[in-house]
């Protein structure tokens, strides 16, 4: 059937997604081929496709489709993460909507409700990834709570415990009082909050005074409520104001607790009074100070319960009136903070802040960087509690060495410094979470506190002995702990499977830089520890997709872009091409609707070019090798194909997605559509055309010329036409194959539509490998022709002549041979009424310099020279004035530094446009002589 007149992305996307998947073409049987393996960062099972997913998965699919076309056994592992906190919250919110709650159920019954939710609603993002065209092996879709995956997680925990690399410890964690669980740093967001900076007097004990006679030390804090668990006051060891009292006792005014003045470089002499109160149970910096001072974690005081309400400390010194108060004011009632400030003020220990106008306030106003839980939405409390930890420092050593010796190649290299800085200073990894949904920690406790870690309860009981009552740890593992096993547990580990032997290590991991430490580094740790091999050979880190103004996207800003909406508007192919073409080795990408529209137009242009080929008897190629060619234009385009393939291969080898995309874009749009199809029209038989190229112009000017000009010397049939059709069909095939990784839907549709090859779909075609050498003479001739035509068209545009105006041109005699070979193309494209080789007549003329040789086009009688010179001069004066005005504005520091960035950017763009216009007008005047 003839091709449709217009390109409709929606009509073909769903069709080809179903076709590829139903036929198993995402993982064709290639047991003897070289393996290529990539695993997708498993999105949360609660998730929906966002613009970051679109970028991340597009890049992966481009690589997978490219390697599949190169004949490799390409496996793209797909799956979702159980997302402990996020999923439990989703289900709890559903219960709340029915006036129900989790604690009304047993743990087992609640977990069953989560599984029911997953079965009914948990596959949204995988369906959306299909819309994007992701050619994942959906037949092996994984879930981090699948039985085989759970078995791997349990084994890793038990083995690490037995090796001394997992242990239970009392340390500070990020505690979310709303969710009542520890959370990772990744799940903490820092917000600027308007708060206060309070100054208090802490009296020295036993009549001790400072050198200046004061009987107290002033401490300042943004969290006065935590003074109920103070254990020291720290001063800098080199601060002369406090040297005499280091080691002396000081009193906490409310609790009466005696503790020491300690020396620690954490105290900044230049900040406030230079003395800081130390609450090691509720501040990460204080925790480290406390350890240096000799406090064991078990001795550090904890003053909050899991809801952030005040509880009694181990020494029993918190007054009863504070017990049960929330840390902050809540529901209209004062909290511990307000009561502490009130009592310190009443006791004369508060030093008020005095404003410039002399007015007094309890605290100095401050903007405070405050940690919030990204899901719970409340202030995170550093909380001293018993948790399970991984000895990350030990596990970090092999991955660091692998990066150093090149076994792991980080792209771009600039991220290596960040990687080493974090890995060399890595802290113990808290892996326990106080949730019901997730991998339950395989640890059992006896009544005497003994811990038994085993893969099953039966094994733990056997280890404990008969009669010992065991209770299982209620916590689950951090989601990142299980996802760290993704590169090998998805391949069947701990079993020694054929899939594991064949596809581990993976070839490449594509990841956002923001999870370099939370996921990427931990995969490297676990993979190297358990398989003694890197998890992947290359780690490619991409940037963020930002709003058009460069701002980070967020729901609160209202600048989030829905990729599904973009697919509806522009098509999946255009969105994918935009992502690849804009991805430049980790730099952030700015959304740009104009570019998206441009890539949609690119797809339309290719569609129209294919329609032109169909209308002119050009069909699918029957050979992988380039057809034999004698005509310069055909030999030229075959060489261009070879160069483009080489450029794309080079770009992919260096993970330059932008260069690969731009190489095929430039070739398809410029060399093939705009030039080659025009150059071959004189050679083709005059088959009926449907208005321009496939119903629309290949290029703006040429739309008026659909049928070759009458010329008896032009050969329309025979060998040259047959050769040209064979070459054109072959070149179009090569374009479709090279473009397929970026634009899979339109390329598959055209591949199938232009030839009877249903059993040989494009997704499993062969990557071009034309064994041809560029014909230097043919390339030189056609490149010269293209430059000449470009100069002629530019001159006509500058002089206000219509594109089809036929002119006479005087060529140097040295070009007789070249113009003779290209006479048909010159007639078609250059629109020259006559080509002469004698000197041009005197008078105004346009001088075209092409590759160092001057071609003269007389203008006497063609245009009104004086009027044209006057018009151009006026236009040049106006344009130059605007250019210089913009240049002056841009050279003014006040404008550049104070104006909005978008205003400065627009001024620069306008200046560049006016400068280019002035250059064009200057050249036009020069042509007039």
N, C-alpha and C positions, 0 to 999 in steps of 0.2 A: 504494500500500500504506500502511496506517496506520503511524504512527511507532512505533518501538520504545518500550517503557515506560521503559527506563532509558538514560541517556547513557553510552556506552562509547567513550572517546577512541580507544583502540587500533583499534577496528573501522573508524574513518573516516579516520584520519590517513594511512595508507599508500595507501588508495584515492584520496584526493584529490591527494596528491603525484604519483602516477602520472598521474592524469587531467589535471591542469594542465600537467605537463611534456610529456606525449605529444601534447597538442593545441596546443602552442606558445603557451600562454596567458600564460607569464611575459613574453613580448615579442610581444604582438599587433601585427599590421601596422597602423601608424598613421603613414604617411609625411607626412601633412599636419598632424599634431598638434604641439603645442609639446613639444620634447624635455625630458626630465628624466633626468639621468645621475648615477649614484653608482657608485663602485668599492669593492669590499670590500678591507680590508687583507688581502693574500694570506697565509693561514696557511701554516706550514711543511708541506711535502709529507710530512714525517715525523710530523705532528701528529695529535692526537685532540681532539675537542671538549671544551673545558673551560669552566668557568662564565663566564670572561671572554669567550670566543668567543660563548657564548649571549647575553650582554648585548649585545655589539657588533653581532652579526648580527640580533638581534631588533629593535634600534633602526633599523637600516638597512631591514629588511623592512617595518617599520611605515611608514616614509617612502615606500618604493617602492610598496607597496600603496595607500597614500593617494593618491599622485600618479597611479597608474594608474587608480584609480576616478574621479579628476578629469579623465580623458580624455587625459592626456599620453602621449607616446611614451616610456615609462619604460624605461630600460636600466640594469640592475644588472650590472656586469661582475664575473665570478667567475673565480677562478683560485687557484693555489698557488705558493708561492715554493720555489725549488730548495734553499734552506737549506744553503749550502755545508758548514759544519762539521757540523751535525746529521746531514745525510744521509750524509756520508762516514763519520761515526762509526758510524751504524747498520750500514752495509755492512761496515765493518771488524770490528765486533763479531760479525757473522754469520760472517765468515771465521775469527775467533779461536775460535768454537765448534767449527769443523772443524779446529782446529790449523793454520790457514792465516793468511797475513797479506798486506797490500796490497803490500808490496815484493817479493813473489814474482811479481808481474805487471808487465807494462809499463803505462805510464800509460793507453794506449788500451784495453787489456784491462780494467783496473780500472774505467774510466769506463763501459765497456760493461756491466759487472756492476751498476753503479749504475742504469743505464737499465733493466736487467732487473728490479731490485728495485722501481723506480718502477712498471713495468708490472704487477707482481704485487701489490704491497702499498702503493703510494703514494696510493691514493684513499680512505683510510679517513675522513678528515675531511670530504671533500665528500659522502660518503654520509650522514654524520652531520648535516651542515648541511641536507640534504634532510629529515631527520626533524624538524628544528626548524621546517620549513615555509618555508625561505628561497626566495623566488621569483626566483632569479637566472636570467640567460640562460645556462642550462647548455649550450645548443647552441654557444656561443662560449667555452667554458671555456678559460682561458689557463694557461700555465706559463712561468715566467721563463726557461726554457732552450729554449722553442720556437724554431724557426729564425727566424721573423720577429722575435721578441723579441731574440734574440742579435744579429741584424743591427742593431737599434736601439741596443743596448748598445755594440757596437763603434764605430758611427758617433759616438755621444756621446763616447766616450773619445778617438777620433782628433781630432774637432773641438776638444774642449777642450784637447788637447795642442797642436794647431796654433795655438790662440789664446793659448797660454801659461798656461792655467788648470789644466793637469795637468802635473806635473813629478816628477822623481825626486830624492829628497833623503835625507840621513842624519839621522835623528832618533830619539828614544826612542819605543818602542811598547809596548803591553801584550803581552808575549810569553808564550804558554802553552807551557811546556817539555814537557808531555805531548803536546799536539796538534802542537807544533812549527810554530806559526803566530802571526802577529799577530792580535789580536782587538780588537773595538770596546769602548768603555766600557760599552755596553749588556750585553755578555757577561761583565762583571766583577761579581762579588758580593763585598761586604765582610763579613768575619766577624770576630768578636772572638776573639782568640787570646791565651792566657796566655804571655807571653814575658818577655824581660829588657831592662834598660836598663843598658848597660855604660859605664863611665867609664875613659878612657885618657889617658895623658900623651903628648903629641907634643913632642919637644924642639925648641927654637929652635936655629937654626944659627949658626955663626960667633961663639959666645960672647954672643949677644944675650940680654938678660934683660928681664923685665917690670919695671915701676916698683917692684913689691913685692919684687924680687930673684929671683923664680922664673925658672928656665931652661927652662920648658916651658909649654905651654897644655893645659888639660884639655878634651877633647872627649867628648861622650856620643853613643851610637848604639844603635839597636835591631838594626842589621845589621852586626856587626863584620867579617863576611867581606868586605864591599865595600871595606874600607880598602886592599885590594890594588890598587884602581884609583883611590885618592884623588888629586885634582889640586890641592887648595887647602884652606885652613881659612878660614872666613868669620867675621867679627865685625861687630857693628853699628857703623856709622861714628860714632855718638855715644856709644859705650861708653868711658868714660874709662880703664877697666882695660887696654885694648888699643891705644889711639891711638898709642902709641910704637912698636908693632911692626907696624903696617899697612905692607905692602910689603916686609917682611922675609921671609927664608927660614925654612922650618920643615921638619923631617925626618919622614918616615913611618918608624916604627921597624922594620917588617918588610922593606919593599922598599928602604929607604934613599933613596927618591925625595925630591928637594928641590922644594918648591913654595912659593908665596907665601901669606902671611896677607893676605886681601883684605877690603875693607869692602863689606858688602852688608846692606840692611835686612831680608833674609830671616832673619838671625841675631837672635834675641830675647834681649835682655839679661836678661830676667826668667826665662828658661828654662834650667835647669842652670847651666853655667858661662858661658853667653852666647856660646860658640864652637861652631861646627858644622863637621864635616869635609864636604868637597864632593866627591862622586863623580858627575860629570855624566853618565857613561855608564850609570848604574844607578839614577837617582832623578829623577823629573820636576821637582821643585823645584830640585834641584842642576843639572839641565840648563839651566834658565833662569838660575840664578846664574852658571853657567859661561859662557853666552853673554854675559851682562853684563860678565863679567870679561875677555872678549876671546877665549875659546876658540872655535875653529870646530868644528862637529860632527865633521868628519873628524879633528880632533886629539884628540877625547875618547877616553879609554881604555875598552876593552871587555874584561872579564875572564871572560866566560862564553861557552860555545858554545850551540847551540840546545837542548841537554839540560840546561842550567844547570850544566855541569861547568866547572871552572876551566881557562882557557887562558892562554897567555902574552900579555902586553900588548905593544903596539908598541915600548915601550922595553926590553923584555926583563928587567924588574927583579923579577918574581915568582919567588921561590925554587922550585927544581924540585920540592920535596916537596909543593907545593900543586897542581901541574899534574895534571889528571885527576880531582881530588876533586870530589864533588858539593857544591853550596852548603850543604846541610843534612846532618845525620846520616841515613843511609838504610841499610836492610837490616842494622842492627846495627853499622854502621861509622861512625866519626866523619867529618864532612864538613869543608869549609873553615872553617866557623864555629868548630867546636870546636878546630881546630888553631890558628887565629888567636888565640883567647882563651888557649890554653895557652902559645903562644910569647910573647904580650904579658905574660902573668903571669910566665913564667920570666925575661923581660928586665926585670922591675920596672916595666913600663909600665901595668899594670892597677891601678886604684884600687878596692879591694873596697868593697862596700856593707855597711854596719854596721846590723844590726837594732836595734830598741829594747832587746832583751835583751843586746846587745853581741856577738852572733854575727856572723861575717863570711861574705859570699857574693860570688861573682864578679860578680853582677849584681843590680840592684834589680828585683824582680818588677813587671811591668807588664802591663796588658790593652791589647793592640795591635790597632788596626783594620787588618786584613790583607786584601789583594785576592786573590781566588781566581777561576779560570776557571769559569764556570757549567757548562761541559760537561766540561772536562778534570779539574776537581776538585783542581787543585794550585795552589800559590801563584804568582801572576803575577809575572814578572820584568820590570821596566822594562829594555828591551834596546835598545842602539844598533845600528841596522841600516839598510840602504838599502831604502826602500819608495817606492811611488808615492803622491803626495799631490794633492788637489784644493785649489785656492785658494778655500776656502769663504768667506773674508772678502769677496772680490769678488762672488761669486755671491749672498751674503746681502743685498746692498743692495736689489735690486728687491723681494724679498718683504717686507722691512721697510717700504718705501715703500707697498706694496700694502695692508698692514695699517693703516698710518697714514691712508691716504686712503679706506679703506673698501672697496676692491675685494676684499679678503679679510676676512670677518667672522668673528672668533673668538668662539665661544660655549662657555662663559660668558666674559664680558669680563675676568674676573679673571686669565685666563691670559695676557693681553697683556703684562703686566709681565714675567712669566717668559720669554715668547718674546723680547722685546726684550733682556732682560739676557743671554740666551745668545747671541743673534745678534750683538749688539754686541761680544761678547768671544769670538767664535768662533775656534777654532784650525784650522790646516790639517787636512784630512780624509784620514787614511790609508786608501787604498782597495785595497791589495794584500794578498792572503792566500796563505800557503804551503800550498796544497791542490792536489788533483788534480781535484776536482769543482767546477765552476763555469765562469764565463766567462773563458777564458784571455786574459790581457792581450795586446793586439795590438801588441807591441813586440819588435823583433829587434835583437840585438847583434852588432857586428863584433868581430873579435879585438882591435882597437885601442880598444875601449870605446865606439865610436860607437853611437848609438841611432837606430833607424829605426822610426817608428810609422806604421802603415798599416792599412787595413781588411783587406787580404789579404797573404799572404806574397809573391805575385807583385809587388804594388805596392811592398812594402818592398825586394825584390831590385832592382827597377828603379831605385828611389831610391838604393840603395847602389852599384849599378853591377856590371857583369859581373866574375866572378872573386872577388868579396868573399863570404867564407863567413859566413853569418848563423846565429845561434842564437836560438831564440825564448825569451822570458821564460817561466820555468816557473810563475810565480804566476798566480792567478786573482783576479778582482775581488771585493771585499766584497759580500755579498748586498745590503746597503742601496744600493749603487751602482745595481744593476739595478732594484731595486724602486722607486727614485726616479723611474723612467720610467713607472710603472704607469698614471697617468691618461691618457697619450697613446700609449705604445707598444702598449697593449692595443687601441687604436682604429685601428691600422694604420700609425702613424708609423714610419719617415720617409716613407712614401708619402702622397700627398695624397688620402686616401680620403674618400668621402662620409660614412662613419661618423665620421671625425675632424672634418670640418667641421661636422657636425651636433651632436656630443656633447662637443666640447671648447670651452670649459672645462666640467668637471663642475659639477654644482650644489652638491653637499655632500659632505664627507668626514666620516664618523663614525669616531672614533679614541679609543683609550685615551690619557690624558694622558702615560703613561709612554713613548710613542714619538713625542712631539711633536717632538723634535730629531732622533732617529735616522731617522725616516721622513718625517713630515709636513713639516718644514722643508726637507728635501732634495728632496722633490717640488716644493715651491714654488720652490726654486732652479733645478732643471732645467727645469721647465715654463716658467718665465718667461724663462729664457735661450734655450731652443730654439724656443719658440712665441710668445714675446713676449706672453704672456697668463697670468693666474693659472691654476693647475690646477683650482681649485674656488673657488666664490664664498663658501662657508661652511665653516668648520672647526669641527665640534662635538666637544668633548672630554668624554668621560664618565669617571666615577670607577671605582674597583675594586669588585668584589664581595667582601665580607668574611664571615668566619665569624659566627655569631649573636652572639658576644661582642665583635665588632668587630675581632678579630685578623686579620691578613693570612693568607690561606690559603697553606699550604705542605705539601709531602709530609712533610717532617721533623716538622711539628707534628701530622700526621695529621688535619687538619681540612679537607682538600680535598673539595669536593662534586662528584659526577659528574652533569652535567646530563642525561645519558641515563637515569640512575637516577630522576631527578626526573620526566622525561617518562613513564617506565614507571609511576610511582606516581600522578602527578597529571594527566598529559596535556600535550602540547606547548602547547595553548592556555593552560592555567593558568600554565605556566612563563613563556611570552611575556608574558602580562598582568602577572604579578608584576614582571618586569624593567621593563616600560614604566611601570607605576604607581609603582614605587619610584625611577625615574630622575629626579632633580631637579637638572638643570643641573650635572652634574659631581660631585655629592656621592657619597661611597661608599655602597654598598648592603649592608645586613646581610641575610644569608640568614635566612628566617623560615618554617619549615614551616607554622605556623598560617595565615599569609597565603596560602601556596600552596594549602593546603586550602580556605581561604575562596574563592579564585578558581576552584578546581575546583567548589565549591558554587555559585558564580555561574553557571558553565556549566550545571550541573544545573538551576538555577532557570530559566534561559532555555529549556532543553529542555522542562521541565515547562510553562512558559507557552505554548510553541508547541503542545504536546499539548492544552492547554486550548483554544487557538484552533482547532485541527483538530477537536476534539470538538464545538465550537459553531458549525461552519460558517464559520469565518473562514479564508480562504485567501489566496494570493498576490495582491498588488495588480495591477491592470491599468493603472495610471497612474503617471507620475512626479510629477504634480502632486497636491497634497493633495485628497482628495475633498470635494465640497460637504458642509457640515455645519451643522446647525441646533441640535442639542442642546448645552447648555453643556459637558457632559463631553467631547464630541468636539471642540468648538471649543477647549477648554482644552488637550487633549492635542496637537492640531495646533500650537498656539502653543509648547508645551513642546518639540516636535520642532525647530521653527525656532530656539528659543533654544539647544538643545543643539548643533545643527549650527554655529551661530555661535560657541559657546564652544570647540568642537573646532577649528574653522578658526583661531580666534585663538590657541589654544594651539600648534597646529602652526606657525603663522607665527613664533612666538617660540621654537620648539624646546622647548616645555614638554611633554614626553612624559607626565609625571605628571598634569598638568592635563587633557590630552586624554583619558587613560585614565579618570580619575576622573569626568569629565563624562559619558561614555557609561555608565560603571558606575552612577552615581547615577541617571541617567535610566532605564536599563533595569530596575534592581532596584527602586528606590523608586517612581518616578512611574508606570512602565508595569506592572510585575508586582504591586507591593504595592497600588497605588491604582486605576489605570485599569481593570485587568481586574476588580476588585471593583466598581467604580462602574458598569460596563456590564452586570453580571449581571442586574439587574432589567429591562433593556431587551431582552436576548436571548430568543429562544424557548427554552422548556424542553427543550433537546435532552439526551439521556442523557449523563451525565458519569461518568468513571471514577474517582471518589474524589478529591476535591480538584481541584487544577489539574493536569490531565494525569497523574493517579495520585499526585500529591503536592501538599502545600499550597503556595499562593503565599505565604501568610504564616501565622504560627503560629495565630492565633485563627480566621482565616476558613476553616480546613480543615474545620470542622464544618458549614459552610453551603454546600453545593454546588448546591442548588436554591433559586431565589428563594422567599421567603416568599409564601404565598397573599395576593394583593391584587388584587381585581377591577379596580382603577383602573390597574394597571400594564399598559402596552401591551407585549405580548410579540411580536407579529408586525407586519408592515406596514412603513411607511416608516422609522420610527425604528430598527427592528431591522436593516433593510437598510443604512441609513446607517451604523449602528454597526459592522456587520461590515465594510463597505468601509473605514471609518476605521481600525478595529483591524488589518486586514490591511495597510493602507498603513503604519501606524506600525511594525508588526513588521518590515516590509521595511526601513524606514529604520534601525531598530535594527541589523538584520543588516549593512547596508551600513556604518554608522558603526563597528560593532564589528569588522568584517572585518580591518582592518589589524592589530589586536591578537590576535584569535582567528579565524584564517582557516578552520580545519577545521570547527568546529561551525557557524559561520555559513554556510559553503557547503553543508553537509549540510542545514541547515534551509531555506535558500533553495531548494534543489532539491526537497526533500521536500514543501514547502508549495505548490508550483506546478509546472505542466508547462512548464519553461523550460530544458531541457537545452541548447538552442542559445544561451542567454543566461545563462551562469554568473555567479555573484556576483563572481568575481575581475575580471571585465571589465564589471561593472555601472556605473551612473552615480552619482556622489556626490550626496547629497541637496542640493537647492537649492529648498526649498519657498518659493514666492512668496506667502507669506501674512503677514498682520499679526496679531499676538496680539489676541484679543478681550478687551479689558480687563475687561468685565463678567463674561464666562464665567470668565476666570482668577481674578477676585476671588471669585466664588461658589465655585468648586471649592477654591481655596486655603483659604477660610473653612471649608468642609466638612471638609477634611482636618485643619485645626487643631482643630475641634470634636471630631471623632472621636478624635483623638489625646488631647485633654484627657479625654474620657469614658473611654477605655481606661485612661489613666493613673490616673484616680480609682478605677476599679474595682479595678485591681491594688493600689493603695495601701490600699484598704479591704477587701481580701480577698474581693471579689465575683467570681463567675464571669464570664468574658468575655461569655457570652450572656445575662446577667441583664438583663431589660427594666425600665427605670426611667421615671419621669415627669419631664419637664423643663419649667421655666417660663422662657419666652423673653421678651425685651422686645418690645413691639408693633412696634417698628421692623423686626423681622426676619420679619414675616409674609410679605412678598413673597418673600424669599429662601428661607424654609423651604418655601413652596408650590412653587417651581420645583424644589426638590431633595427633594421628599417621598419619592420612591422610594429614592433613595440614603440619605436619613436613616433610613428604615425598615430598609434592608438593613445599613448599616454602623454607625449610632449605636445600634441596638437599643433605641429608645425606645418604651415602651408608649404614651405619650401626649405630645403637644406642646401646652402651654397658654401663653396669653399674659396670664393674670391673675396677680396677686401670689402668691408662694409662701406656703404656710401657715407659721405659726410653728413653731420647733423646729429640731433639727439638720439641716443640709443641706450639700451640697457646692457650693461656689461655683466655677464655671468661667468664667474671663475669656478671651474670644476676641476679639481685635482691639478691646479697650477696652470691650466690652459683656459684662455679667454674665449668665450662665445658671445658674439655681438648680435643683439636684436634691435634693428632700426625701429624708431618710434615716430618718425616724421609721418604725419598723415594717419597715425594710429590713435594718438591722443593729442589734446591741446597742451603742448609742453609748458607754456607759460602759466596757464591756469593750474596745471597739475603741480608745477613747482611752487606756486603761490599757496595752494591748498596744503601741500606737505609742510611748507615752512611755517604756516600758521599753526598747524596741528603740532609740529615739533616744539614751537615756542610755548604752547599751552601745556603740553606734556612735561617739558623740561621744568616749567615753573612749579607744577604740582610735585614732580620728583624732588626738586630742591627743597620745597617746603617740608615735605615729609622727612627728608634727610636732616633738615634743621631740627625738627621735633625729636627725631631719634638721637641726635647728638646732644640733646639737652638732658643732663642727669636728673633734673627734677621730674621730667616726664617719665623717663625709663624706670626710675626707682619708685615713684609714687603712684603712677597710673596702674589700673588693673592689668594683670598679666595678659588677659585676652585683648585689651586695647593696644598694648605694646605689640603683641603678636600681629594684630590686624594692620597696624601702621607699617610694620616691617614687610608684610605681604603686599600691601598697597605700594610701598616704595619700590619693591622688586618688580612689580608689574609695570609701574610707570617707567622705571629704568629700562626694562626690556622694550617697552613701546617706543621710548626715545631712540634706542639703538635701531629699531626697525625703521623708523621714520628717517633717521640719518642715512641708513643704507639706501632707502628709496630715493632720497635726494641725490645721493652719490651716483645712483644708476642713471639719473637724467643727464649727467655730465655737466 
